[in-house]
Amino acid sequence: MPYVTPEARARLDTGEPPSAAGELNYAVTRLVDSYLARLAGQEGRTRYAHINEVIGVLECAKLELYRRIASPYEDEKIAENGDVYTKR
């Protein structure tokens, strides 16, 4: 959960980059919360469509991170250490 110390919140809320996973979670949560609050303010309430939209964005960001960062890293490690899967 994104429950970091008040000191960390103060740093992050002024735009300092996160330095730990919990801080990253907090920063992402605050960004999502502000987006949902803006939409709710425009429409008078939070709607399922807003929540669904945010979840879709987070999922796409996750997939792009995997595609661009994790997958090439794994390929390097396969070349370095050998594959664990049987070639088919």
C-alpha positions as CSV (number, residue, x, y, z in Angstrom):
1,M,0.0,0.0,0.0
2,P,1.2,3.6,-0.6
3,Y,1.5,4.5,3.1
4,V,4.8,6.2,3.3
5,T,6.1,8.6,6.0
6,P,4.9,12.2,6.2
7,E,8.5,13.3,5.3
8,A,8.5,11.1,2.2
9,R,5.0,12.4,1.2
10,A,6.3,16.0,1.4
11,R,9.2,15.2,-0.9
12,L,7.2,13.3,-3.4
13,D,4.3,15.8,-3.5
14,T,6.8,18.5,-4.6
15,G,7.9,16.4,-7.5
16,E,11.0,14.6,-6.2
17,P,11.4,11.2,-7.8
18,P,10.6,8.1,-5.7
19,S,13.6,6.3,-4.3
20,A,11.9,3.1,-3.1
21,A,9.0,0.8,-4.3
22,G,6.6,2.1,-1.6
23,E,7.3,5.7,-2.7
24,L,6.7,4.8,-6.3
25,N,3.4,3.2,-5.3
26,Y,2.5,6.4,-3.4
27,A,3.4,8.6,-6.4
28,V,1.3,6.6,-8.8
29,T,-1.6,6.4,-6.4
30,R,-1.6,10.2,-5.9
31,L,-1.5,10.7,-9.7
32,V,-4.4,8.3,-10.2
33,D,-6.4,9.9,-7.3
34,S,-6.0,13.4,-8.7
35,Y,-7.1,12.2,-12.1
36,L,-10.2,10.5,-10.6
37,A,-11.0,13.5,-8.5
38,R,-10.9,15.8,-11.5
39,L,-13.2,13.5,-13.5
40,A,-15.6,13.2,-10.5
41,G,-15.6,17.0,-10.1
42,Q,-16.5,17.4,-13.8
43,E,-19.3,14.9,-13.6
44,G,-20.4,15.2,-10.0
45,R,-19.4,11.7,-9.0
46,T,-17.0,8.9,-9.7
47,R,-18.2,6.5,-12.3
48,Y,-17.3,2.9,-13.0
49,A,-16.1,4.0,-16.4
50,H,-13.5,6.3,-14.8
51,I,-12.2,3.5,-12.6
52,N,-12.2,1.0,-15.5
53,E,-10.3,3.6,-17.7
54,V,-7.6,4.0,-15.0
55,I,-7.2,0.3,-14.6
56,G,-6.8,0.0,-18.4
57,V,-4.1,2.7,-18.4
58,L,-2.2,1.0,-15.6
59,E,-2.4,-2.4,-17.3
60,C,-1.1,-0.9,-20.6
61,A,1.7,0.8,-18.7
62,K,2.6,-2.5,-17.1
63,L,2.6,-4.3,-20.4
64,E,4.8,-1.6,-22.1
65,L,7.2,-1.8,-19.2
66,Y,7.5,-5.5,-19.6
67,R,7.8,-5.3,-23.4
68,R,10.4,-2.6,-23.4
69,I,12.4,-3.2,-20.2
70,A,11.8,-6.7,-18.7
71,S,11.8,-8.8,-21.9
72,P,15.1,-7.5,-23.3
73,Y,16.6,-7.9,-19.8
74,E,15.4,-11.5,-19.7
75,D,16.8,-12.2,-23.2
76,E,20.2,-10.9,-22.1
77,K,20.1,-13.2,-19.1
78,I,19.2,-16.2,-21.3
79,A,22.2,-15.5,-23.5
80,E,24.4,-15.0,-20.5
81,N,23.3,-18.0,-18.4
82,G,21.5,-20.4,-20.7
83,D,17.8,-21.1,-21.3
84,V,15.7,-23.2,-18.9
85,Y,13.1,-24.1,-21.5
86,T,13.4,-27.1,-23.8
87,K,13.7,-26.0,-27.5
88,R,10.6,-27.1,-29.4
